[in-house]
Amino acid sequence: MTPNGFIVQGLGGSDGPWIPEGIGYRGLGWAATWPLGSRTVDPEPDPIACALHAEADEEWNAYQEIVEASPGLGYVGRYLAHCQRVGIETRVLLCETDCHLPSLDPQTREAFREHQGFLGYELSERMADVSYVAEEVFSVPEFAPYRQRLNRFGLFDTEEALDEYVAARDIALATGVTIEPSGAFTKFLLYEIRAGAVPASDLSHREQLVQSLLYFIQRHERSGHTLQESFNDTRRFLPHALSVLGAEPRTRWSHEWQLLEEANASYRLLNEAPESRVVRLTSAFRTLADLLREQRAES
């Protein structure tokens, strides 16, 4: 099993599978995986949530077979900080799977052994957002013998026990039992990380917001898109950005603020704007990011 990285789950954001009373199920189906995803959709997408998920998608979509876990503590810290900001209670899991990507740095893996609590072996998909053990063992009669083999978290204690269950699934499929084929499944070994062991980022709301807007601009630059195209994508977040930044004294960035308000005033004119105006608007974001970074250093 390869140590892949960390998974953030939002507590209370998932109904989860039906589990009989007396089993304190804590597998992947117990909570919502990467819960900020619900804040990336219209009508008012959250720019920080959108940037965090787009950043992960860039990495995850670069490979065909990759578990949606993050090996980066910096990324997880920024994700946790925004969850706290919007009122999402979280837990952090560390996972090892039969997929080789991503790969958690061995030093980081060792450092978290003293902060981890063993949960067990789980059968899921690479998105890590479903538990086939929990959904099937208690509802499919053919799997009744395996109910007694689950631990107090509703998972298997050993990989061998999980492998036996997978083999039983294959037999059940061959005899016509209606369950999902096993081909696309991933075996997970799950640990729950002690609360606070992964520190939330100390970036302010304003600084993380501006960094998120810059992320979209820089992503388009890496893709060879024009500044106009990159800002057309970013402009949908301007109303939200102005409302958040509006609580901050503007004396240190009055020119940049004027440019942002000008962009927000007319989306149609922005579409028709010359390249030089888009360059100025992009520069405004960069200057705001520098000013906010300086503020954090001074405080």
N, C-alpha and C positions, 0 to 999 in steps of 0.2 A: 504494500500500500504506500502511495506517495503522499507526504504531507503537502497539501495544496495551499492552504491559507485559511483566512477567516471569513465567516458568514455572519452578517448582521441580520437579526430578526426583530420585528416589531411585535411586542406582546399585545394581545387583544385584537390583533388585526386579521385573525383567521379563525373560522369556526372549527377547523380541524376535523379529522375523521371521528366517527363514533367509537368511543372506548368504554368498556364496562367500568362500573364503579370499582374502586380498589386498585386500579392501575394508574400510577402517576405518569402518564405518557409524556415524554419530553423530546420526541424525535422531530424531524424536519416538518412534519405536518402540524405541529403544535402551535406554531406562530407563523407570521407572514415574512417570507424571505425578502431581504432588501426592500423594506416597506416604503421608502420614498418614491418608489415607482408609481404609486397612486397619485403623486403630486406632479407628475410630468405630463398630464393630459389636459386638454382644454376644458373649460373655457379660460382659465387663468393658470397656466403652467408656472410652476415655481422654478425660477432660473437656476437656483443652487441645486435643487433636486435633478433638474434636467442635465446640468453639467456633470454631476456626479455619475449619473447613469450613462450618459454619452461617453464619458471617460472610460468607464468599465467596458462598455460595448466595444469601444475601439480595440481594447485588448482581447476581449473574449471572442469577438467576431474575426479576429486575425487568424484563428485556428479552427479547424473542424471539430476537434475533440478536446474541449477544455471545460473544466468545472467552473461554475460561476461563483468562485471564491476569490478573495483578494489576498495576495501575499504581502501587500504593502501596508504597514502600520500607519503611515501618514494618511493614506486614503481612508482607511477604516476610522481613524480619528476624526477626519473631516466629516465623514458620514454620520458618526455618532453625535458630533456637535450639532449638526443640523437637525437630526432627529430630536435631540433635547430641545432645540430652539422651537420646534413646531409641536412639541408635546407628545412625541412618540416614545413610550417606554421600550427599552431594547434589551436584548441579550446578545452575547457574542459567542459563536461556536468556532471551534477549530476542527477542520475536517482533514482526514486522509482518505484517499479513494484509489480505485484501480485505474484512474486516468493519470497521465504523467504531467499534465499542465493544468493550472500553473504550478510552480514549485516553490514552496516556502523555504527561505534561507535556513540552512541547518542551525545556525547560531540562534536565530529567532525561535526556531522550533524548540530548541533546548531550553531557552530562557522561559518559555511558557509552561514547561512541565510542572512547575510548582504552583501554577495558577489554574490548572485544568482539573475538571472533574469528569470522570469517565461516564458516558451515557450508554454507548453500545454501537452495534452494527445495524445499519439501516439500508434499505433498498429504495433508491429514488432515481431521479433523472439528473442530468448535468446541471439543470437550472436549480436544483436543490430546493424545490418548492412543493414537494409532495412526498408522502410516505406510503409506499405500497405494502409495507409490512402492516402498518396500522389499518389501512383501508381493507386489507384482505383477510388477515388472520382471524379477525373476529366476525367476519361476515360471510366467508366462504366455508361451507361445511367440510370440504375436503381438507382444509388446513387446520381443523380443530386440534389435532394432536400437537401442533406447534404453539398453541396458546400457553401451555405449561412451561415452555422453554424460554419465554420472554422474561427479561429482568424487570425490576420495579419501574423502569422508565419505558417499558413497552418495546424494548429492542433486544437483539440477540447479544449474548455476552462474548461470543467468539465468531471469527470469520467462518470456521468450519460449520457451525450451526446455521449461519446465513446461507452458506453454499448448499447445505442440505435442503433448506427451504426453497432455494432457487431451482434445485433439481426436482423437487415436488411440484413446483409451478409448471415446469416443462412437461411433466407427466400429466398434470391436470389439463394443460392446454391440448395435449395430444388426444385426450379422451373427451374433448368438447366442452370443458368448463370455460365459461365466458369471463376471461380476465385478460389484461394487457399482455402482449408478447414480451418476452424477457430481453429481446435483442438490444433495445435502446437503454436498458437500465444501467445504473452505476452503483457500485457497492461503496457505502460510506462508513467510516469509523468516526464517530462524533465525540467530541469533548466540549463541555460547557466551560467557558472562561470566567473566572471570578470577576464579579462586577467591579469596574474601576481599574482592572489590570491593563486594559487597553485605554490609554487616556484620550479623552475627547480633545480635538484641536482647540487651541486658544485663539484662533482667528476670530475677530469680531464679525458680527452679522454683515456689516457694511463691507469689510475687507473680503470676506468669502464671496459675497455677492459680486463685487467688481471682478475678482479673480475668475468667477464663473462666466461672466460676460466676456472677459478676455479669452477664456478657453475656447469659446465658439469662434471668435475671430481667428485665433491662432490655428484652430483645427482646419478652417477653410484655407488659410495660408499654406499649411502643410499639404493640402490637397491641390494646390495650384489655382484656387478660385480667386476671382478678383475681390478687392476690398468691398466693392458694391455688393457682391453676392454674399460675402460674409456678414456684412452689416444688415442686409435684408433679413438674414436668419436671426440675428441678435436683436433686432429692433422690437420684436414681439414681447421682449422682457422689459422694455423701457418704462412702461407705466409702473410696474412693480418696483423697478430699481429706484425710480424717483420717489416713490412713497417711502421706501426704506431709507434712502439717503437724505430725505427731506428733514429727518429729525436731527441731522448733523449740522452744526454751524458751517456756513458756506464760504466764509471769508477767505479760506485758504485755497479755494478752487472756483472762484466766481466765474472765470472764463469757461472752465470745463462744464460747470453747471449750466451755463447759458447754452452751450452747444447741445447738451443732453436734452434740455427742455425744448430747444429748437427742433431736434429730431423727433421728439415725442409729439410736437404740435401738429405735424402733418406727415403721415405715412406716405401719402400720395406724392408729395413734393420730394420726399426722400428717394422714392423710386426714380425720379427724374433728375436727381442731384448729380452734378459733375463729380468726377473721381476725386478732385481736390477736396470737396466738402466731406466725402466719406473718410478721406485720410485724416482730416481734422477731427472728425468724430471718433475715429479709432484712437487717435492720439489722446483725446480726452479720457478715454477709458484707461489708457496706460498711465497717464498722469495721476488719475484718481487712485489707481492701484499703488503707485509710488508714495503718494501722500498718506494713504491709510497705513502703509507699511511703516512709514516714518512715525506716525502717531503711535503705533503699537510699540515701536522701539523706545520712544520717549516715555511711555507710561510704564 
